[in-house]
């Protein structure tokens, strides 16, 4: 992760770690027990599946990050509502959107510092490079199209982990805002990210193996771009739903 003094000036104000609300959330404890569950499950995958463990580990870490972020955000909003600290924050000189986004940003920086996120980023980069090599190897694209594939693939490596954490965090917020019971909100948030994960995995597998003669340029670009753009669109929609409730 880049040093704070280098990265913060390029980020929106609500995402900077120097923002007072982001600093407030960074001081909050994370769900430590979940890390042990993820670590134990990852070790189990290696022991059970041998050579298949890396692809399975990638899919498992992908799902665990989605679930952890949804669980964290739903729990934080519910906890703030129960302790009535959310009403105190709402009278502060911040817009409803800034309150929501800083809540997410604090959780994002916390999960970004964990080994789970670091391992996921590494395996995600390997997976995207593998998809690009597979597509470019079996298809003779012109130089301009190959450059486009490489650009979209690079953006997917950088952006997809962020947009997915954004989506799952906003899902947690919207579930906690619309369902006051914490158990119900958490269950719905986890179900939503599980369905999203299953849909993305099925879409990528279908696009890659739909034609054994090789991927078309459109299929390759969709397989690379949709997992990055779809969570951004869905997360933005969830943010608008929560923001409308706070106005």
N, C-alpha and C positions, 0 to 999 in steps of 0.2 A: 504494500500500500504506500502511495506517495505521501511525503511529509505534509502535515497540515498547513504549514506556511506556504507551501507551493500550490497545493490543490485548492484551498479555500477561495482565493480571489477569482477563480474560474467558475465557481459554483453559485447558484442562486442564493440569496441571503438566507432563506429558510432552511437550506441544506448545510450551511456552514457549521462546523463544530464549535465556533465561537458564539453562535446565536444563544441567547440566555435560555430559551426553552429547550434547545437541543442539548445544551450542557446539563440542564435539569434532568433530562431523560437518560443521559449518559451516566449519571450517578446512580441510576436505578439498577438493581440487580437483574441479571438475566436468568433464564430458566436453566439452571446448571444441570439438573437431573436429566434433561433431554439430551444433553451432550453425551452423557454416559450411555444412554440408550442407543444413540446413533453410533458411537464408537463400538459398542458391543455388537450391534447388528452388522456393522461393516466388517469386523473381524469374522463374524459368522459367515458372511458371504464368501470371504476368501477361503475359509475352511471347507465349505460345502460345495462350492462350484468351481474351484480351481481356475482354469484358464478363462472361464466365462465371467469371473468375478469382477473384472474391470468394467465391462459394459453394465453389469448389474449394479455395481457400486455407483457408477455415474447416475443411473436412473434413480437409485435409492437416495443418493445425496440431493439430487434435484427435488424429489418429492419431500424429503425431510426439511429442506430449507423453506419450501412453500408452506408446509404445515407449521413449522416453528414460527415463521413470521406472522401467519394468520392467527395462531394461538397467542402470541405475544401481544399483538395489537388489540385483539378482542379483550384479552385479560386486562390490559392497561386502561382501556377506556372504561370497562366495567368497574375496575377498582377505583378509578377517579370519580366515577359517578356515585359509587357507594360511599366514598369518603368525602364527597361533595367538593373535591378539589377542582373538578372540571368546571363547575359554576364559577369558581374563583378565577380560573384561567380565562374564562369567557369575558370577564369584565376588564381584563388586561387590554392594553392598546394594540391588540393583534386581531386581524380579520379571522373569521371562521376557517378559511382555507389555510391561512398560515398556522393556526393551531393544529389542524389536522396534519399538514405536511411536516411540521417540526416534530410532531409525535412520531410520524413514520421515519423521519431522518434520524432521530435518536436511536430507534430500533435498528435501522439499517447500518449505522456505524458500529453498533455493538456486534451484530451478526457478521459484519465484514471483517472483524478482527479475530474471528474464530478459525480453527483449523478446518472446520467443516466447509466454510465458504472458500478458503484457500484451495482445498482439495477439489471442491466442485469446479472452481474456475479452471484449474489445471485440466481436469478430465473433460470439461466442456470445450476448452480450446482444442484438445486432441480430437474430440468427436466432430467438431465443425471442420477441422482440417481434413479429417477422414472423409466427410461428406464431399468436400470440395475436390479432393484427390479422386474419389470414386467417380464424381460427375465429369471432371475434366479428362480423366484417363479413358473413359469409354465414349466420350463425345468429342468430336473435332470442332471445337468452337473457334471462331476467328479471334485474333489477338484482342480486339476491343471488347468482345464478349467475355473472354477469359479474365481480362482486367476488371470487368464489372463483377464477375463472380468473386474474385479475390477481395474486392472492396466490400461487397455485401457480407462476405464471410468474416472479414476483419471487424466490421461493425457488429455482427452477431456475437463474436467472441467478447467484445467489450461491453455491449449494451444489454444482451439478454439476461445475464445475472441480475442487473440492476432493475430492468423492467419487470422481471418475474417477482422480485422482492417487493417492488412497488405494488403490483397487482395483488399479491397475497396479503400485504399489509392493509390495503384499502378494503379488501374483502372482509378482513377481520374487523375493521372499523365499522363498516356498514352493517354487518351482522350484529355487532354489539350495540349499535345505535337503534336498530329496529327491533331487536329481541332483548328485552331487559334481563331475562334469566341468563346467567353466565353460562350454564351448561348448554342450554339451547343455542346460544350465540356461537359458542366454540364448536359445537357439533356441526352446525350449518356451515361455518367457515371452513372447517376441515373437509366436509363433504364437497364444498364448492371447489377448493383447490385440488382435491383428488380427481374430480370429474375433469377439470381443466387439464391436469397432468395426463390423464388417460387419453383425452382427445388429442393433445399435442403429440404424444408418442405414436398414437395410431396414424395421425396425419403424416408425420415424417416417414414412418415405415412404409405407408402406402405409396407415398410419392417416390421413395427410393426404389422400391421393388415392383412398382406398377409395370414397368417396361424393362424386360431383361436385356434389351438391345442398348440400353443406356438412357440416361436422363436427358430430357430436353432442357433448354436454357430456362424456360418458364418454370418447369418442375424444380429445378435446382435452386432458382432464386426464391421460390415459394418455400421450399424446405428450409432455406437459410433465414429468410426474412420473417415469416409468419410467427415463429416462436419468440421473436423479439418485439414485433409490432402488436400482436394480439394482446399480450398482457398489458401493454401501455394503454391501448384503447379501452380495455375492460376496466383497468384500474382508474382511468380518468372518469369513466362512467360511474364507478362506485364512489369516487371522491365527490362527484356532483350530487349524488343521492344524499350522502352524509352532510354535505355543505348546505343543501336545501333544508334539512331538518334543523340546522343550527341557526338559521336566519330568523 
